[in-house]
Structures are given as C-alpha cells and as structure tokens.
Amino acid sequence: MRIFHNPRCSKSRQCFELLNASGVEYQVVRYLENPLSEPELIAVLSRLDEPSIAAIRTGDKEWHNLVVKPNTDDQAAVAALLAKYPRLLQRPIVDNGSVARICRPPELVLEII
C-alpha cells in the first residue's frame, strides 16, 4: 500500500491520519520531492476506477497556463504530463497494488484498506 502524499495538502494529511489509525502498513511517496516516472504513473492510472483526467488537478494555475494540453483520454499522454509537472497530480492517491483511489474525500481510503 502506498500513499502519494503532499504534506501541505489538508486532504492528504487527513488521509495519512486515517491510514495511521487503521494500523495498515504503507509507504509514503512524496511525489513532489521524488516525481514518479511515466511507467510508474501509467501503472497507477491503470488501477484508478475513474478516467485518467481525474488524476490531474485541472483547477490548478499550472494546468490553465499550459499552452498545449494533452489528450486526457490517453493514459500515456496524462502520465507524460504528470511526470513533467508533478504538481498537477491529484492528491492524495492511495494504491494498494490492485486498486488506486483518489481519496477526496479522505474517507475513501477506508474502502481499499
């Protein structure tokens, strides 16, 4: 189990606390400090139960400032974008190896632990 975590994000911190309280073992991935590679991102995107665009923070200023936006129906294009601009990765994402979930609200993590 891994949480893709940004400690500055309140939802990410809340999800982190739920994981701690549950007692499950997990790995914290601070994706802003150690950005994920395109293959890693494709693997996570393939386990989401929603379209790949859901993993992009489309309300973020960085998204709006992009001159060319990727085809959001294409997982590889979304992964390439997120590898280049890790700040655009939605958070928190929890991945148990079978299912990945964008935990907004944070309580969604309880469905996959």
N, C-alpha and C positions, 0 to 999 in steps of 0.2 A: 504494500500500500504506500502510495506517495501523495503528498500534497504539494501542488505548485503554489507557492506562498509568496506573498508580498507583505512583510510585516507592517507596512504603512497603511494597509487597507483594513478597514474595520471588519468587513465581511470575512476576509481572510483570517484575521485574528480570532474571530468568533468560531470559525470552522476549526481552526487549530485547537482552541479550547475544548470543543466538542470531541475531537479526536483524543485529546489528553484524558478527558473524563471517561471516555469509553474503554480505555485500557488496551486498545489495539496497538500493535507495533506498526510504525510507519516511518517513512523517510521524508524529510523536509527538503524540497527543491526550491531554492531561492533563484528563480529563473531570471531575475534581473541581474544578479551577480554572475550567474553561470547559465547563459542562454542555452536553450535546447537546440539541437541540430535539426535540420529538416527531416531526416528519418525518424528521430525521436518524436517530433511534432506530428508527423503523419501517423505514427503508431497511436498516439493519444487521441488524435482527431478521429481515427477509425473506431475507437471504443466509445465515443460520445453517442448518446442516444438522441442527438439533435444535429441539424446541419452544421457544417464546419464554420459558417459565418457566425454562429453563436459564440465561438471561441475568440472572436475579435471584438475588442472594445470600440464599437462603431460610434460611440458618443465622445470618444477621446479627441482632443485637438489634433493629435498626431495623425489620426485617421482622416480627419477633414482636410488636413494640409497635404495629403498625398496627391500628387499630380495625376498619377496613374494608379487606379485601384485594381486589384487582381480580380479574376473571375472567382467569385466567392462560392461557386458550385464545384470548384476544382480543389480537392484536398491538397494536392501538391502545390498549387498556387497560394493557398492560405498558409500552408506550412512554410513556404519560402518567405512570405510576408512576415510571419511571426518570428522566423529565425532572424530576419533583418531588423525588425522592430519589436523586440520582446516586450516593450511597454504596452503593446496592443493586445497581449494575451489576457483574456478574461481571467478573473480570479475570484475566489480560489477554485482550482480544479483538483479533484481527488480522483486518483486512478488506482483501482485495486488489481489491475492486471487483466481483468476480464471486462470491466465496465469503467468508463471515466465519466465523471459527473461535474458539471459546473454547479458549484454549491452556492447558488444565490436563490433562495435564502440559505444560510449556512446549515440549517437543519436537514437539508437534502443529503448531507453526508451520512446521516443515520440509515438511509436506505441501502447503502452499499458496504457498510462495515459489518 
